[in-house]
Amino acid sequence: MMSEQTMSEQVLLNIQGVNKRFGGLQALTDVGIRIMQGQIYGLIGPNGAGKTTFFNVITGLYQPDSGTFELAGKPYSPSAPHDVAKAGIARTFQNIRLFGEMSALENVMVGRHVRTRQGVLGAILRHKAAREEEAAIRLRAQELLDFVGIGQFANRTAKFLSYGDQRRLEIARALATEPQLLALDEPAAGMNATEKLALRELLVKIKAGGRTVLLIEHDVKLMMGLCDRITVLEYGKQIAEGLPAEIQKNQAVIDAYLGGAH
């Protein structure tokens, strides 16, 4: 039987040797990342460091030129976002991509459909199994809205939610796919201090529920107080990896952010 320690020290995401070129530009050079089950893992770096490119490779939006990809010990192919979602990685985007005309509840239900059995035909025929599944999806969607703190806005049209609440809705929709890894692309972008604090609390709560989170964020202070480990990219190369306290003291990281090396 596995000891508790080995369970908690299970590698969830292991990516090594990623290279990506765009024409003449080498956007990523031999980048790797290793995330343990239940961690909040941060990816930081100055503008143009390759964070979003790496994120897009992990989640299937960009095809890498090379690299090995494993999720929970199984190889996965980041060939298309749909396949990556099925493998168990859910992501949000820097620019909010909600269905603006749908209610908050409907937005989460759409996310949930990735994981359901009844196909399009079931939805058309509305037979008993499909109806029961729909009711279960609705219930689960409401639970997720409650979990992220916007349960009272279930029937509100998404575009009329506040900015912070739209971000929470995106996270609820991503959680609806029951991902092994939740990948958040700058979730604090555009948030005020109060919203950031609430976001931090939500991410801690998601971690407490046993989920693993990969986070890109410009707000380094937020990351230092939130992440278990951090990787720093600069010019598409990994310049540091470690505990937040180690990263804060790392001279290469300080130079990258202060422009000392440029």
C-alpha positions in Angstrom: 0.0 0.0 0.0 1.2 3.5 -0.8 2.3 5.5 2.2 0.7 8.9 2.6 4.0 10.5 1.8 4.4 8.8 -1.6 0.7 9.7 -2.4 1.3 13.4 -1.7 4.6 13.3 -3.6 3.1 12.0 -6.8 4.3 13.8 -10.0 1.2 15.1 -11.8 2.6 17.0 -14.7 6.1 16.2 -16.1 7.2 18.1 -19.2 10.7 18.1 -20.5 12.8 19.4 -23.4 10.2 21.7 -25.0 11.5 23.7 -28.0 9.3 26.1 -30.0 10.2 28.3 -32.9 8.1 30.9 -34.7 9.9 31.5 -38.0 13.3 32.8 -37.1 12.5 33.3 -33.4 13.3 30.6 -30.9 10.5 31.2 -28.5 11.2 28.3 -26.1 14.6 26.6 -25.5 14.7 23.3 -23.7 12.0 24.2 -21.2 10.7 21.7 -18.6 8.4 21.7 -15.6 7.5 19.2 -12.9 4.5 19.7 -10.8 3.5 17.5 -7.9 0.0 16.5 -7.0 -1.8 19.1 -4.9 0.7 22.0 -5.6 0.0 25.5 -6.6 2.8 26.0 -9.2 3.8 29.4 -10.5 5.3 30.4 -13.9 6.7 33.9 -13.9 9.0 36.1 -16.0 9.3 39.5 -17.6 7.1 40.4 -20.6 8.1 38.3 -23.6 9.7 35.6 -21.5 7.7 32.9 -23.2 5.3 32.1 -20.3 2.1 32.2 -22.5 3.8 30.4 -25.3 4.8 27.6 -22.9 1.2 27.6 -21.5 -0.2 27.4 -25.0 2.1 24.4 -25.7 1.0 22.6 -22.5 -2.7 23.1 -23.3 -2.5 22.2 -27.0 -2.9 25.6 -28.7 0.6 25.5 -30.1 2.4 22.5 -31.5 5.9 22.1 -29.9 8.9 21.3 -32.1 10.1 18.8 -29.5 9.3 17.8 -25.9 7.9 15.0 -23.7 4.5 15.4 -22.0 3.2 13.3 -19.1 0.1 13.8 -17.0 -0.3 11.6 -13.9 2.3 9.2 -15.3 0.7 8.8 -18.7 2.1 10.4 -21.9 -0.3 12.9 -23.4 -0.1 14.5 -26.8 -0.7 18.3 -26.7 -2.0 18.2 -30.3 -5.3 20.0 -29.8 -7.0 21.8 -26.9 -9.9 19.3 -27.0 -7.6 16.3 -26.5 -5.8 18.1 -23.7 -9.1 18.8 -22.0 -10.0 15.2 -22.3 -6.6 14.2 -20.8 -7.5 16.3 -17.8 -6.1 19.8 -18.1 -8.5 22.8 -18.0 -7.4 26.3 -18.6 -8.5 29.9 -18.5 -7.3 32.7 -20.8 -5.9 36.2 -20.2 -8.8 37.7 -22.0 -12.1 36.4 -20.6 -13.8 33.9 -22.9 -17.2 33.5 -21.4 -20.5 33.1 -23.3 -21.6 36.7 -22.6 -25.3 36.2 -23.5 -25.7 33.0 -21.4 -26.3 32.9 -17.7 -23.6 32.1 -15.2 -25.2 28.7 -14.6 -25.3 27.9 -18.3 -21.7 28.8 -18.8 -20.7 26.3 -16.2 -23.0 23.7 -17.7 -21.3 24.1 -21.0 -18.0 23.2 -19.3 -19.6 20.2 -17.7 -20.7 18.8 -21.0 -17.1 17.8 -21.8 -17.5 15.1 -19.2 -21.0 13.8 -20.0 -22.2 10.8 -21.9 -25.4 12.0 -23.6 -24.5 13.3 -27.0 -26.2 15.8 -29.2 -28.9 13.3 -30.1 -29.7 12.9 -26.5 -30.1 16.6 -26.1 -32.5 16.7 -29.1 -34.6 13.7 -28.1 -34.7 14.7 -24.4 -35.2 11.1 -23.3 -35.2 10.2 -19.7 -31.5 9.5 -19.3 -30.6 12.8 -21.0 -33.1 14.7 -18.8 -31.7 13.1 -15.6 -28.2 13.9 -16.7 -29.1 17.4 -17.5 -30.6 17.8 -14.0 -27.4 16.4 -12.4 -25.3 18.8 -14.5 -27.4 21.8 -13.4 -27.0 20.7 -9.8 -23.3 20.3 -10.1 -23.0 23.7 -11.9 -24.8 25.4 -9.0 -22.5 23.7 -6.5 -19.5 25.0 -8.4 -20.9 28.6 -8.5 -21.4 28.3 -4.8 -17.9 27.0 -4.3 -16.3 30.0 -6.2 -18.6 32.4 -4.3 -21.0 33.6 -7.0 -23.9 31.1 -6.4 -26.4 34.0 -5.9 -25.7 35.2 -9.5 -26.5 31.8 -11.1 -29.2 33.3 -13.4 -27.4 36.6 -14.2 -26.3 37.1 -17.8 -22.5 36.6 -17.7 -21.6 39.9 -19.4 -23.4 41.8 -16.5 -21.2 40.2 -13.8 -18.4 42.3 -12.3 -14.9 41.7 -13.6 -13.8 39.8 -10.6 -17.0 37.6 -10.7 -16.4 36.9 -14.4 -13.0 35.6 -13.5 -14.5 33.4 -10.8 -17.1 32.1 -13.3 -14.3 31.1 -15.7 -12.6 29.2 -12.9 -15.9 27.5 -12.1 -16.4 26.5 -15.7 -12.8 25.1 -15.9 -13.5 23.1 -12.6 -16.6 21.7 -14.2 -14.5 19.5 -16.5 -13.1 17.9 -13.3 -9.5 18.5 -14.3 -6.5 16.9 -12.8 -4.7 20.2 -13.5 -6.2 23.7 -13.5 -4.1 26.0 -15.6 -4.9 29.7 -15.0 -3.5 32.3 -17.4 -3.1 35.6 -15.4 -6.3 35.3 -13.4 -5.5 38.4 -11.4 -5.0 40.7 -14.4 -7.2 43.8 -14.1 -8.3 43.0 -10.6 -8.3 45.5 -7.8 -6.7 44.7 -4.4 -9.9 43.3 -2.8 -10.6 41.0 -5.8 -7.0 39.8 -5.7 -7.4 38.9 -2.1 -10.6 37.0 -2.8 -8.9 35.2 -5.7 -6.0 34.2 -3.5 -8.5 32.7 -1.0 -10.3 30.9 -3.7 -7.1 29.3 -5.0 -6.1 28.2 -1.5 -9.6 26.6 -1.2 -9.2 24.8 -4.6 -5.8 23.4 -3.4 -7.4 22.4 -0.1 -9.9 20.4 -2.2 -7.1 18.3 -3.6 -6.7 20.0 -7.0 -3.4 21.0 -8.6 -3.0 24.5 -10.1 -0.5 25.9 -12.6 -0.6 29.7 -12.6 0.9 32.4 -14.9 0.8 35.8 -13.2 2.4 39.2 -13.5 1.7 40.0 -9.9 5.0 38.5 -8.4 4.0 39.5 -4.9 0.8 37.5 -5.1 2.7 34.5 -6.5 5.4 34.6 -3.8 2.7 34.3 -1.1 0.7 31.7 -2.9 2.8 29.2 -4.8 4.5 26.1 -3.5 7.2 26.3 -6.2 8.0 28.7 -9.0 9.7 28.5 -12.4 11.1 31.7 -13.9 11.5 32.1 -17.7 13.5 34.8 -19.5 13.9 34.9 -23.3 12.3 31.5 -23.6 14.8 29.8 -21.2 14.4 28.6 -17.7 16.6 30.7 -15.5 15.4 29.5 -12.0 13.2 27.0 -10.3 12.5 26.5 -6.6 10.7 27.6 -3.5 9.4 31.2 -3.5 12.0 32.2 -0.8 14.8 30.9 -3.1 13.4 32.6 -6.2 13.2 36.0 -4.3 16.9 35.8 -3.5 18.1 34.5 -6.9 20.4 37.0 -8.6 19.5 36.0 -12.1 15.8 36.5 -11.4 16.5 39.9 -9.7 18.5 41.0 -12.8 15.8 39.8 -15.2 13.1 41.8 -13.4 15.2 44.9 -12.7 16.8 44.9 -16.2 20.2 44.6 -14.7 21.3 42.0 -17.3 20.0 44.0 -20.3 
